[in-house]
Amino acid sequence: MQPHDTPEPVIHIVDDNDAIRDSLTELLGSVGLQTATYSTSRDFLDSCRPDQPGCIILDLRLPGMDGLEL
C-alpha cells in the first residue's frame, strides 16, 4: 500500500451467533464486500484498526460488554 492510498473498507460483524456471522459474511462477500467477524465486543476492540474505513453490524445482546456499551 502506498502512503496516500486508502485501505479497503471492511464491514465488521460483531455477533455471538456463528450462523449469523457466517450468513452475513457469505451475503456481503457475494457482492464483493470485505468482512471481518468477531464473536465478542472485546475481540472487535482488540483487532480493530482505527485507520481502516468501514462500518459495523453489531448485535446489541452480546455476552460481557453488550452492543450498547461497545
C-alpha positions in Angstrom: 0.0 0.0 0.0 1.3 3.4 -0.9 1.4 6.1 1.8 -1.5 8.0 0.4 -3.7 5.0 -0.6 -6.8 4.4 1.4 -7.2 0.9 2.9 -10.0 -1.2 1.6 -13.2 -0.6 3.6 -14.3 -3.5 5.9 -17.7 -4.4 7.3 -17.1 -5.6 10.8 -19.7 -8.1 12.0 -19.9 -8.4 15.8 -22.3 -11.2 16.9 -22.1 -14.2 19.2 -24.1 -16.4 16.9 -21.9 -18.3 14.5 -24.7 -18.8 11.9 -25.4 -15.1 11.8 -21.8 -14.2 11.3 -21.4 -16.9 8.6 -24.6 -15.9 6.8 -23.7 -12.2 6.7 -20.2 -12.9 5.6 -21.4 -15.0 2.7 -24.1 -12.5 1.7 -21.8 -9.5 1.8 -18.9 -11.4 0.2 -21.2 -12.4 -2.7 -21.4 -8.7 -3.8 -17.6 -8.2 -3.3 -17.6 -6.6 0.1 -14.8 -7.4 2.6 -15.8 -8.5 6.1 -14.2 -9.3 9.4 -16.1 -11.2 12.1 -15.9 -11.2 15.9 -17.9 -13.2 18.5 -17.4 -10.6 21.3 -17.0 -6.8 21.7 -13.6 -7.4 23.2 -12.5 -9.4 20.1 -13.5 -6.5 17.9 -11.8 -3.9 20.1 -8.6 -6.0 20.2 -8.5 -6.3 16.4 -9.9 -3.0 15.2 -7.7 -0.7 13.1 -8.9 2.9 13.5 -7.2 3.9 10.3 -9.2 1.5 8.2 -12.5 2.8 6.8 -15.6 0.6 7.3 -18.8 0.1 9.3 -20.1 -2.2 12.0 -23.0 -4.6 12.0 -23.5 -5.1 15.7 -25.6 -7.4 17.9 -26.9 -5.4 20.8 -27.2 -8.5 23.0 -23.7 -9.8 23.4 -22.2 -11.6 26.4 -19.9 -9.4 28.6 -19.7 -6.0 27.0 -23.0 -5.6 25.1 -23.5 -3.8 21.9 -24.7 -0.6 23.6 -21.6 -0.5 25.8 -19.4 -1.0 22.7 
